[in-house]
Amino acid sequence: MKYIVAVIQPTRLEAVKEALSQIESFRLTVTDVEGIGRQKGHTEVYRGHEYKINFISKVKLEIAVDDKFVEPVVDAIASAARTGKEGQIGDGKIFILPLEDAMRIRTRERGAEAL
Amino acid sequence: MIKKAFVAMVIGFVLATVMHSLGQSAAPAPATADSVKAAIVAAPAAAPAPAPAPAASLNSGDTAWMIVATALVMLMTLPGLALFYGGIAKRKDTLNVIAMSFVTFAIVSVLWVVYGYSLAFGTDVHGVIGNVQKFMMNGIKVDTLSSYQNTIPELIFVVFQLTFAAITVALASGAYIERMKFSAWILFSVLWMTLVYCPVAHWVWGNGFLAKLGALDFAGGTVVHINAGIAALIGALVMGKRRETSLIPNNLVATVTGAGLLWFGWFGFNAGSALTASGLACAAFINTNTATAVAALSWMFTEWFFNKKPTVLGLASGAVAGLVAITPAAGFVNVGGAIIIGVIVGFVCYLMVAFVKAKLGYDDTLDAFGIHGIGGIIGALLTGFLADPAINAAGKGLFYGNPAQVKIQLIAIGTTVGYDAVVTFIIFMVIKAVIGLRVSPDEELVGMDRSAHGERALGY
């Protein structure tokens, strides 16, 4: 089992969700996050004073999958999360973590059964 | 250095104008005194004050309108101003900012009925202050009519004026947020309402010396906005900057909601200042809406020009600047005058908060001086130019053949600025000595919501 964490551009969330459902992956946790990366920040102006906003809004996806789904899921996210043809700095990253165990609270099923 | 020089400049300016105005008031022009007095309390233009009037009787239309108008003005402080300010503050300070408006409304509500009303609107003592006869509403019966408008009960006049006193004090908080001790703010509310608001309200509206001089202030350009704005500036200078001087709003939806409630409540503030359900109230109403709309657009286009984008905070700020500037003029100018006021105030206030504040370096956090102080001065001054006797016979400006009015307006502005600056400075020094002004650096950085109140605006 793997735990897939992806940080993507908020504008690509719908496309990624769509791509995941195409491969029949319907389980997904989504969080609004802010962070600093290679993509530079932007400026905002309030009452004529300019502020550099370093923290940029992103969306974080978390998906727990059985090993055989890792590649299709990662591929679906990577394809759908790109902006433009070539992709751009700021499109985000995908992290793949080993997942030791899982439990479905309702039934107490363990491991891959619980996913 | 700049700070000290600026304080010295303000105080110098102030003392000069006070002395000048006292010299003026020693020899008032007797011919205009009575008609002007009527204007000061914003009585309907048609009512010449001293004539042997028919026996006064309550007018239910006037009374009904004043009850509603009073409730509308209450809405301006809570939640109007509280949300407008609270949304611009940092997320960790937003509740404290709201609490400042809230606690002030409560404090002034009590003090006003105990003694504030009597000092501001009681029988005049040497043109300077009201006497103590009406402490605790003493002598005001259920059927007593107001001596300022004898078709409405005095009790509703008391509460109407209470809501003005409360928002004036609360407005100043905008310059002090994110660093002032809550206890210091409470003490400020008590002292400032007593020592600054009550006397100035008396001078302009309570038959005091500025009223006798003929100053025009329909709904509070000097008494409310210049007064609050100068207190904001002095307090900000004395307290110094916040440790984190950014101004990145935490919730602009709240700010716009607050601005909308201010605009809505302001109809009670300005049209209610006619003290009658009359054509004059309607003139004040249409002027209020016109100037506010124009100022919102004026600020928006100015900002669009300088910063490439029209911000929502800019629209809301421009609207508030327009409301401020039309306040003294609402019952004196025609719609053309309201448009001129709106254009000028939207433009000038933007320049004040965007450029002048940055140059001078004081931390008037939410621009209480930049918008209320400057907007109030613009409105009070332009009233002296634009007052149209066809709207209100009690006010005749320079453009209608009365250049003396501009000078009178300048005296009223100068006197208010001067007195307010000196007394506010003294009040801050007293608070500093007694309980201190600022929270500790840790308390400031962790945020006032947690350090002062042990709460947060949004939980799970």
Interface residues (C-beta under 8 A of the other chain):
Chain A: E44 V45 Y46 R47 G48 H49 E50 Y51 I53
Chain B: I88 S246 L247 I248 P249 E303 F306 N307 K309 T311 L313 G314 S317 Y350 V353 A354 F355 A358 D367
